[in-house]
Amino acid sequence: MKILVLNGINLNMFGKRDPTHYGTATLEQINGSLHTLAKELAVEVECYQTNIEGEMAERIHAAHAEGVNAVLINAGAWTHYSYGIRDALAILKCPIIEVHMSNIHARESFRHHSVFAEIVLGQICGFGPESYLLGLRAAVSAIM
């Protein structure tokens, strides 16, 4: 089983950006934790990050062609307005789990809405780096 973990705009700045909301863990550390858990769960994880919206859409298109079993996505700010990424995700035939480090519903009002909500299996937010691990467990559960 292969699970693709997608990270969007500015998420390469975890550990440096707004530690009040995002903590001090870096994306590299989060990816390391995901790989460790993936090994325990006997699944393969591929982590991908980009700050370029078109590259994200292209990676999602490739995921469709590859037949990945599930997708975990933290699209960052794109979550709230990128219909292009939403439409790319809608092409996928596998479970999609949306994750966020902070509780987007307890922040600025523009963050309360996800344009992905109608097409994802579920959303996990507010648990810091643990959101990713919970998301991976949810993805594995959804495909078993």
Buried (B, 14 or more C-beta within 10 A) or exposed (E): BBBBBBBBBBBBBBBEEEEEBBBEBBBEBBBEBBBEBBEEBEBBBBBBBBBEBEEBBEBBEEBBEEEBBBBBBBBBEBBBBBEBBBEBBEEBEBBBBBBBBBEBBEBEEEBEEBBBEEBBBBBBBBBBBBBBBBBBBBBBEBBE
